[in-house]
């Protein structure tokens, strides 16, 4: 039998993190002491009170049935309350909040709700891969918005060529992979651009709670008129170290939320009810968890960035995310440097080009290993560059 994959799958590049995991596994099987600065997966467990909430919830014999497609009302209300407390924005938990099986799932499904084959999706680059893959699955044409260092890694929306054909626009701040941040001035410009061209804005705010030096990111929905054009994606993965639990949410414009909900109702059956209950506890409970993990990541950031600078690699300290986005030294490209780090220093890092052509010239390193391992990584790097 001649089995062929679809044209959609053929259009996709190899998924970056799968390729990194394969290389990492191969190196570990060879007995190497790998320091993994590749995938952004927190190395700490969720707070104990969240784990206890899940353990208690699963004891209910009725909790193991199908979940609501739109999420438990209690969970939606907890999201709206958290959002009001954190950003000062009111959300209707019944129409403006949609729980997701991780924000990645919602992001990837968004184009299916609003994009027809041949429509244009505006995608920043370098970028989180699902912005592109979700658009490809929907049959969209993609216009790249390069994120350049000279523009503080913000897209120059005045240079968008196909604004009138665009149906959807992705933005992401604090940004993965560049760790750049954006404020209300930029968000207001995006809202005005979207209103003028009738474009839906999808703002990925997965890293809004990972921040340093007193910096607090804004929500896109605090921009004037943002609710008319936008939804924002959040995740409990990074905020509460719950990556494997697969729980996040979208919030914002009710019609956009309804479109995404219709896609989901035909694809999945919602988040496991016990996880929703634990998620509500996570958002409702006042604790010092976020302050603690930010202190931890800031200590790691300083150890890595100060260490790299001490060996002659000029790197800036990010204000948010747990990524360091570093320009590669002269004489390297990002793939060559990532290869050398793995082969000669037993360090996994992500080549910038893996996030799109606009990421060439940079490499991304995560802060999801202890300080001692980051210092060891710096020592090893110093021996090869």
ZIFEN-V995699 format. One record per run of one state. SS is the DSSP state (alpha for helix, beta for strand, coil for the rest). FROM is the first residue (numbers start at 1). LEN is the number of residues. If there is no record, write none. Layout:
ss: (SS & SS)
from: (FROM & FROM)
len: (LEN & LEN)
This chain:
ss: (coil & alpha & coil & alpha & coil & beta & coil & alpha & coil & alpha & coil & beta & coil & alpha & coil & beta & coil & alpha & coil & beta & coil & alpha & coil & alpha & coil & alpha & beta & coil & alpha & coil & beta & coil & beta & coil & alpha & coil & alpha & beta & alpha & coil & alpha & coil & beta & coil & alpha & coil & alpha & coil & alpha & coil & beta & coil & beta & coil & alpha & coil & beta & coil & beta & alpha & coil & alpha & coil & beta & coil & alpha & coil)
from: (1 & 7 & 12 & 16 & 30 & 35 & 37 & 48 & 58 & 73 & 88 & 97 & 101 & 103 & 115 & 120 & 126 & 130 & 138 & 141 & 147 & 149 & 152 & 157 & 160 & 163 & 166 & 173 & 184 & 198 & 200 & 205 & 211 & 212 & 220 & 223 & 226 & 230 & 236 & 240 & 243 & 246 & 248 & 253 & 254 & 266 & 273 & 285 & 289 & 311 & 320 & 321 & 323 & 328 & 334 & 346 & 347 & 349 & 350 & 352 & 356 & 357 & 360 & 362 & 367 & 371 & 385)
len: (6 & 5 & 4 & 14 & 5 & 2 & 11 & 10 & 15 & 15 & 9 & 4 & 2 & 12 & 5 & 6 & 4 & 8 & 3 & 6 & 2 & 3 & 5 & 3 & 3 & 3 & 7 & 11 & 14 & 2 & 5 & 6 & 1 & 8 & 3 & 3 & 4 & 6 & 4 & 3 & 3 & 2 & 5 & 1 & 12 & 7 & 12 & 4 & 22 & 9 & 1 & 2 & 5 & 6 & 12 & 1 & 2 & 1 & 2 & 4 & 1 & 3 & 2 & 5 & 4 & 14 & 1)
